[in-house]
Amino acid sequence: MLLPATERWTNMEAIRKYSLDGIKDSYSIFMQENAEILCLKVQYDVPCIWAKVNTDAPKAERKFKLYGTGHQHEVISGKYIGSFMLYVSSLVFHLFEEK
């Protein structure tokens, strides 16, 4: 059934990619509210987050912390998102979302 034009493109979902800008301790990414993070992978040597979003939802800032394997920290906190390897697997990093 074809929807009227006014209803056709509302509350649509999409998979969006968010690239991490370089390797650093923390990131601030604006994505749609309630976006569901699906995975963290490396594409063309750039770590990226893929998330399912409602394209009509307003954007909100989400903050992430990056920890390297073997690096010491006072505390590692937040929700684990995923891990990735760079430079022929010689560096391994772990991404957590701050709450």
DSSP file (Angstrom, degrees, kcal/mol; ACC not computed):
  #  RESIDUE AA STRUCTURE BP1 BP2  ACC     N-H-->O    O-->H-N    N-H-->O    O-->H-N    TCO  KAPPA ALPHA  PHI   PSI    X-CA   Y-CA   Z-CA
    1    1 A M              0   0    0      0, 0.0     2,-0.5     0, 0.0     0, 0.0   0.000 360.0 360.0 360.0 129.7    0.0    0.0    0.0
    2    2 A L        -     0   0    0      1,-0.0     3,-0.1     0, 0.0     6,-0.0  -0.705 360.0-138.2 -85.5 127.1    1.4    3.4   -1.0
    3    3 A L        -     0   0    0     -2,-0.5     5,-0.1     1,-0.1    -1,-0.0  -0.484  29.1 -93.2 -81.2 153.5    1.3    6.0    1.7
    4    4 A P    >>  -     0   0    0      0, 0.0     3,-1.7     0, 0.0     4,-1.1  -0.318  41.4-108.5 -59.7 152.2    0.3    9.6    1.1
    5    5 A A  H 3> S+     0   0    0      1,-0.3     4,-0.5     2,-0.2     3,-0.3   0.808 117.7  58.7 -56.1 -33.7    3.3   11.8    0.4
    6    6 A T  H 34 S+     0   0    0      1,-0.2    -1,-0.3     2,-0.1     3,-0.0   0.735 114.8  35.7 -70.5 -21.3    3.0   13.6    3.7
    7    7 A E  H X4 S+     0   0    0     -3,-1.7     3,-0.9     1,-0.1    -1,-0.2   0.504  94.8  89.8-105.1  -7.9    3.4   10.3    5.6
    8    8 A R  H 3< S+     0   0    0     -4,-1.1    -2,-0.1    -3,-0.3    -3,-0.1   0.852  93.6  30.6 -65.8 -40.5    5.9    8.6    3.4
    9    9 A W  T 3< S+     0   0    0     -4,-0.5     3,-0.4     3,-0.1     2,-0.3  -0.067  89.9 112.2-116.2  33.2    9.2    9.7    4.9
   10   10 A T  S <  S+     0   0    0     -3,-0.9    45,-0.0     1,-0.2    -3,-0.0  -0.813  79.5   9.9-105.9 149.9    8.5   10.1    8.6
   11   11 A N  S    S+     0   0    0     -2,-0.3     2,-0.2     1,-0.2    -1,-0.2   0.871  86.5 164.5  53.6  42.4    9.9    8.0   11.3
   12   12 A M        -     0   0    0     -3,-0.4    43,-2.8    42,-0.0    44,-0.5  -0.613  27.9-140.6 -88.0 149.8   12.3    6.2    9.0
   13   13 A E  E     +A   54   0A   0     41,-0.3     2,-0.3    -2,-0.2    41,-0.2  -0.808  22.6 172.6-108.3 152.3   15.2    4.2   10.2
   14   14 A A  E     -A   53   0A   0     39,-2.1    39,-3.0    -2,-0.3     2,-0.6  -0.979  34.5-117.8-150.5 158.5   18.7    4.0    8.7
   15   15 A I  E     -A   52   0A   0     -2,-0.3     2,-0.3    37,-0.2    37,-0.2  -0.913  38.3-170.1 -98.2 125.1   22.1    2.6    9.4
   16   16 A R  E     -A   51   0A   0     35,-2.9    35,-2.5    -2,-0.6     2,-0.4  -0.876  14.8-139.0-118.6 150.8   24.6    5.5    9.8
   17   17 A K  E     -A   50   0A   0     -2,-0.3     2,-0.5    33,-0.2    33,-0.2  -0.903  11.6-168.2-109.8 136.4   28.4    5.4   10.1
   18   18 A Y  E     -A   49   0A   0     31,-2.9    31,-2.9    -2,-0.4     2,-0.2  -0.964  13.6-148.6-125.4 111.6   30.3    7.6   12.5
   19   19 A S  E     -A   48   0A   0     -2,-0.5     2,-0.5    29,-0.2    29,-0.2  -0.570  14.9-125.8 -81.6 140.4   34.1    7.7   11.9
   20   20 A L        -     0   0    0     27,-3.1     2,-1.4    -2,-0.2    -1,-0.0  -0.767  24.3-129.1 -85.1 126.2   36.4    8.2   14.9
   21   21 A D        -     0   0    0     -2,-0.5    -1,-0.1    25,-0.1    25,-0.0  -0.603  64.0 -48.1 -81.6  90.5   38.6   11.2   14.1
   22   22 A G  S    S-     0   0    0     -2,-1.4     2,-0.7    25,-0.1    24,-0.0  -0.019  85.2 -58.8  73.6 177.1   42.1    9.9   14.8
   23   23 A I  S    S+     0   0    0      2,-0.0     2,-0.3    43,-0.0    -1,-0.1  -0.878  75.9 138.6 -99.7 115.0   43.3    8.0   17.8
   24   24 A K        -     0   0    0     -2,-0.7    42,-0.1     1,-0.1     3,-0.0  -0.913  62.8 -99.0-148.1 173.1   42.7   10.0   21.0
   25   25 A D  S    S+     0   0    0     -2,-0.3    41,-2.7     1,-0.1     2,-0.3   0.841  98.6  15.7 -68.0 -35.4   41.5    9.5   24.6
   26   26 A S  E     -C   65   0B   0     39,-0.2     2,-0.3     2,-0.0    39,-0.2  -0.962  59.0-161.3-144.1 157.3   38.0   10.7   24.1
   27   27 A Y  E     -C   64   0B   0     37,-2.3    37,-2.5    -2,-0.3     2,-0.5  -0.976   8.0-155.6-136.9 147.4   35.4   11.5   21.4
   28   28 A S  E     -C   63   0B   0     -2,-0.3     2,-0.4    35,-0.2    35,-0.2  -0.987  21.3-179.2-123.4 118.5   32.2   13.5   21.2
   29   29 A I  E     -C   62   0B   0     33,-3.0    33,-2.6    -2,-0.5     2,-0.6  -0.968  20.6-144.5-124.9 131.8   29.8   12.3   18.5
   30   30 A F  E     +C   61   0B   0     -2,-0.4     2,-0.3    31,-0.2    31,-0.2  -0.852  36.0 151.7 -95.1 120.0   26.4   13.8   17.6
   31   31 A M  E     -C   60   0B   0     29,-2.2    29,-3.1    -2,-0.6     3,-0.1  -0.924  52.5 -69.3-139.7 165.7   24.0   11.1   16.5
   32   32 A Q  E >   -C   59   0B   0     -2,-0.3     3,-1.6    27,-0.3    27,-0.3  -0.216  63.0 -93.3 -57.1 142.4   20.2   10.8   16.7
   33   33 A E  T 3  S+     0   0    0     25,-3.0    21,-0.4     1,-0.3    -1,-0.1  -0.255 110.8  15.5 -54.4 142.7   18.7   10.4   20.2
   34   34 A N  T 3  S+     0   0    0      1,-0.2    -1,-0.3    -3,-0.1    -2,-0.1   0.682  85.2 169.0  63.1  21.5   18.3    6.7   21.1
   35   35 A A    <   -     0   0    0     -3,-1.6     2,-0.7    -4,-0.1    18,-0.2  -0.417  31.7-133.3 -61.7 138.0   20.5    5.5   18.3
   36   36 A E  E     -B   52   0A   0     16,-2.7    16,-2.8    -2,-0.1     2,-0.4  -0.858  13.5-137.2 -98.7 112.6   21.3    1.9   18.8
   37   37 A I  E     -B   51   0A   0     -2,-0.7    14,-0.3    14,-0.2     3,-0.1  -0.546  23.5-179.9 -71.7 126.4   25.0    1.2   18.3
   38   38 A L  E     -     0   0A   0     12,-3.1     2,-0.3    -2,-0.4    13,-0.2   0.852  54.2 -26.0 -96.2 -43.7   25.4   -2.0   16.2
   39   39 A C  E     -B   50   0A   0     11,-1.5    11,-2.5     2,-0.0     2,-0.4  -0.992  41.7-130.5-165.7 166.5   29.2   -2.4   16.0
   40   40 A L  E     +B   49   0A   0     -2,-0.3     2,-0.3     9,-0.2    43,-0.2  -0.993  41.4 151.6-126.6 119.6   32.7   -0.9   16.0
   41   41 A K  E     -B   48   0A   0      7,-2.2     7,-3.3    -2,-0.4     2,-0.5  -0.889  43.9-108.0-141.5 169.2   34.9   -1.9   13.1
   42   42 A V  E     -B   47   0A   0     -2,-0.3     2,-0.4     5,-0.3     3,-0.0  -0.906  29.7-176.2-103.9 129.5   37.8   -0.5   11.0
   43   43 A Q  E >  S-B   46   0A   0      3,-2.7     3,-1.2    -2,-0.5    -2,-0.0  -0.986  74.6 -14.8-126.4 120.8   37.2    0.6    7.5
   44   44 A Y  T 3  S-     0   0    0     -2,-0.4    -1,-0.1     1,-0.3    -2,-0.0   0.907 129.3 -53.7  52.5  46.6   40.1    1.7    5.3
   45   45 A D  T 3  S+     0   0    0      1,-0.2    -1,-0.3    -3,-0.0    -3,-0.0   0.629 117.7 111.7  66.2  17.4   42.3    2.1    8.5
   46   46 A V  E <   - B   0  43A   0     -3,-1.2    -3,-2.7   -25,-0.0     2,-0.2  -0.982  68.7-127.8-121.7 122.6   39.7    4.3   10.2
   47   47 A P  E     - B   0  42A   0      0, 0.0   -27,-3.1     0, 0.0     2,-0.3  -0.486  35.6-175.6 -66.5 136.1   37.7    3.1   13.2
   48   48 A C  E     -AB  19  41A   0     -7,-3.3    -7,-2.2   -29,-0.2     2,-0.5  -0.979  23.1-143.7-137.4 146.9   34.0    3.6   12.7
   49   49 A I  E     -AB  18  40A   0    -31,-2.9   -31,-2.9    -2,-0.3     2,-0.4  -0.925  14.0-156.9-105.1 133.2   30.8    3.1   14.7
   50   50 A W  E     +AB  17  39A   0    -11,-2.5   -12,-3.1    -2,-0.5   -11,-1.5  -0.939  18.6 177.1-108.1 135.1   27.7    1.9   12.9
   51   51 A A  E     -AB  16  37A   0    -35,-2.5   -35,-2.9    -2,-0.4     2,-0.5  -0.987  31.9-127.0-139.7 146.8   24.3    2.7   14.5
   52   52 A K  E     +AB  15  36A   0    -16,-2.8   -16,-2.7    -2,-0.3     2,-0.3  -0.833  41.6 179.6 -90.1 126.0   20.7    2.2   13.7
   53   53 A V  E     -A   14   0A   0    -39,-3.0   -39,-2.1    -2,-0.5     2,-0.7  -0.891  37.9-123.0-128.9 155.4   18.9    5.6   14.0
   54   54 A N  E >   -A   13   0A   0    -21,-0.4     3,-1.6    -2,-0.3   -41,-0.3  -0.903  27.3-148.6 -90.7 115.6   15.5    7.1   13.6
   55   55 A T  T 3  S+     0   0    0    -43,-2.8   -42,-0.1    -2,-0.7    -1,-0.1   0.689  93.3  54.1 -65.4 -18.2   16.2    9.8   10.9
   56   56 A D  T 3  S+     0   0    0    -44,-0.5    -1,-0.3     2,-0.1   -43,-0.1   0.609  85.6 103.4 -88.6 -12.9   13.6   12.1   12.3
   57   57 A A  S <  S-     0   0    0     -3,-1.6     2,-0.0   -24,-0.1   -25,-0.0  -0.381  79.6-108.3 -71.3 146.1   15.0   12.1   15.9
   58   58 A P        -     0   0    0      0, 0.0   -25,-3.0     0, 0.0     2,-0.2  -0.361  38.4-105.3 -68.7 155.7   16.9   15.1   17.0
   59   59 A K  E     -C   32   0B   0    -27,-0.3     2,-0.3   -29,-0.1   -27,-0.3  -0.554  36.2-171.9 -84.3 148.7   20.7   14.7   17.4
   60   60 A A  E     -C   31   0B   0    -29,-3.1   -29,-2.2    -2,-0.2     2,-0.3  -0.971  27.7-105.8-137.1 151.5   22.3   14.4   20.8
   61   61 A E  E     -C   30   0B   0     -2,-0.3     2,-0.4   -31,-0.2   -31,-0.2  -0.610  32.5-170.9 -79.9 133.5   25.9   14.4   21.9
   62   62 A R  E     -C   29   0B   0    -33,-2.6   -33,-3.0    -2,-0.3     2,-0.4  -0.984  10.2-146.7-125.0 139.0   27.3   11.1   23.0
   63   63 A K  E     -C   28   0B   0     -2,-0.4    35,-2.5    35,-0.4     2,-0.3  -0.862  14.8-174.6-113.3 140.1   30.7   10.8   24.7
   64   64 A F  E     -CD  27  97B   0    -37,-2.5   -37,-2.3    -2,-0.4     2,-0.4  -0.928  12.6-150.0-131.7 151.9   33.2    7.9   24.3
   65   65 A K  E     -CD  26  96B   0     31,-3.0    31,-2.6    -2,-0.3     2,-0.4  -0.961  10.6-149.4-122.4 142.3   36.5    7.0   25.9
   66   66 A L  E     - D   0  95B   0    -41,-2.7     2,-0.4    -2,-0.4    29,-0.2  -0.940  11.9-172.1-115.6 132.0   39.2    4.9   24.2
   67   67 A Y  E     - D   0  94B   0     27,-2.5    27,-2.5    -2,-0.4     2,-0.3  -0.977  14.7-139.9-124.4 134.6   41.6    2.7   26.0
   68   68 A G  E >   - D   0  93B   0     -2,-0.4     3,-1.7    25,-0.2    25,-0.2  -0.681  33.8 -96.9 -90.8 147.2   44.7    0.9   24.6
   69   69 A T  T 3  S+     0   0    0     23,-2.5    23,-0.2    -2,-0.3     3,-0.1  -0.411 110.3  13.3 -61.1 130.9   45.6   -2.7   25.6
   70   70 A G  T 3  S+     0   0    0      1,-0.3     2,-0.3    -2,-0.1    -1,-0.3   0.264  93.6 127.6  86.8 -12.2   48.2   -2.6   28.3
   71   71 A H    <   -     0   0    0     -3,-1.7     2,-0.3     1,-0.0    -1,-0.3  -0.598  57.9-128.2 -78.1 138.8   47.8    1.1   29.1
   72   72 A Q        +     0   0    0     -2,-0.3     2,-0.3    -3,-0.1     3,-0.1  -0.699  30.5 175.0 -92.2 140.1   47.1    1.8   32.8
   73   73 A H        -     0   0    0     -2,-0.3     3,-0.2     1,-0.1    -6,-0.0  -0.971  39.6-124.7-138.4 150.9   44.2    3.9   33.9
   74   74 A E  S    S-     0   0    0     -2,-0.3     2,-0.3     1,-0.3    -1,-0.1   0.938  97.5  -4.5 -59.7 -45.9   42.8    4.8   37.4
   75   75 A V        -     0   0    0     -3,-0.1     2,-0.6     2,-0.0    -1,-0.3  -0.994  58.0-150.7-149.3 142.1   39.4    3.5   36.3
   76   76 A I        +     0   0    0     -2,-0.3     2,-0.3    -3,-0.2    -9,-0.0  -0.962  37.9 160.1-112.6 113.5   37.9    2.1   33.1
   77   77 A S        +     0   0    0     -2,-0.6     2,-0.2     2,-0.1   -12,-0.1  -0.802  16.6  62.1-132.3 170.9   34.2    2.9   33.1
   78   78 A G  S    S-     0   0    0     -2,-0.3     2,-0.5    18,-0.1    20,-0.2  -0.436  86.8 -44.9 106.4 179.2   31.3    3.2   30.8
   79   79 A K  E     -E   97   0B   0     18,-2.4    18,-3.0    -2,-0.2     2,-0.2  -0.753  59.8-119.1 -88.7 126.1   29.4    0.8   28.5
   80   80 A Y  E     +E   96   0B   0     -2,-0.5    16,-0.2    16,-0.2     3,-0.1  -0.457  34.1 174.8 -65.9 129.2   31.7   -1.4   26.4
   81   81 A I  E     -     0   0B   0     14,-3.2     2,-0.3     1,-0.4   -41,-0.2   0.802  50.8 -72.4-102.2 -45.2   31.1   -0.7   22.7
   82   82 A G  E     -E   95   0B   0     13,-1.3    13,-3.0   -43,-0.1    -1,-0.4  -0.954  36.5-103.2 166.5 176.0   33.8   -2.8   21.1
   83   83 A S  E     -E   94   0B   0     -2,-0.3     2,-0.3    11,-0.2    11,-0.2  -0.893  27.1-174.9-125.6 155.3   37.5   -3.3   20.3
   84   84 A F  E     -E   93   0B   0      9,-2.1     9,-2.7    -2,-0.3     2,-0.4  -0.984  15.1-136.2-148.7 158.8   39.5   -2.8   17.1
   85   85 A M  E     -E   92   0B   0     -2,-0.3     2,-0.3     7,-0.2     7,-0.2  -0.901  18.1-174.5-118.3 145.2   43.0   -3.4   15.8
   86   86 A L  E  >> +E   91   0B   0      5,-2.4     5,-2.0    -2,-0.4     4,-0.8  -0.894  57.9  32.2-131.7 163.9   45.2   -1.1   13.8
   87   87 A Y  T >45S-     0   0    0     -2,-0.3     3,-1.6     1,-0.2    -1,-0.2   0.957 136.6 -41.6  54.5  61.9   48.6   -1.3   12.1
   88   88 A V  T 345S-     0   0    0      1,-0.3    -1,-0.2    -3,-0.1    -2,-0.1   0.880 111.2 -59.1  53.7  44.3   48.5   -5.0   11.2
   89   89 A S  T 345S+     0   0    0      2,-0.2    -1,-0.3     1,-0.1    -2,-0.2   0.602 108.7 121.6  66.7  15.2   47.0   -5.8   14.5
   90   90 A S  T <<5S+     0   0    0     -3,-1.6     2,-0.4    -4,-0.8    -3,-0.2   0.736  71.7  47.3 -80.1 -20.9   50.0   -4.4   16.5
   91   91 A L  E   < - E   0  86B   0     -5,-2.0    -5,-2.4   -23,-0.0     2,-0.4  -0.981  68.4-169.8-121.6 131.6   47.7   -1.9   18.3
   92   92 A V  E     - E   0  85B   0     -2,-0.4   -23,-2.5    -7,-0.2     2,-0.3  -0.982   6.9-174.2-123.3 129.9   44.5   -2.9   20.0
   93   93 A F  E     -DE  68  84B   0     -9,-2.7    -9,-2.1    -2,-0.4     2,-0.4  -0.860  12.4-151.1-123.6 156.6   42.0   -0.4   21.4
   94   94 A H  E     -DE  67  83B   0    -27,-2.5   -27,-2.5    -2,-0.3     2,-0.4  -0.996  10.4-150.4-132.9 126.5   38.7   -0.6   23.3
   95   95 A L  E     -DE  66  82B   0    -13,-3.0   -14,-3.2    -2,-0.4   -13,-1.3  -0.837  13.9-178.6-105.8 132.7   35.9    1.9   23.1
   96   96 A F  E     -DE  65  80B   0    -31,-2.6   -31,-3.0    -2,-0.4     2,-0.5  -0.968  23.2-130.8-126.3 142.1   33.5    2.6   26.0
   97   97 A E  E     -DE  64  79B   0    -18,-3.0   -18,-2.4    -2,-0.4   -33,-0.3  -0.817  24.4-130.1 -93.2 131.0   30.5    5.0   26.1
   98   98 A E              0   0    0    -35,-2.5   -35,-0.4    -2,-0.5   -20,-0.1  -0.480 360.0 360.0 -75.1 148.1   30.4    7.4   29.0
   99   99 A K              0   0    0     -2,-0.1    -1,-0.1   -37,-0.1   -35,-0.0   0.394 360.0 360.0-108.4 360.0   27.2    7.6   30.9
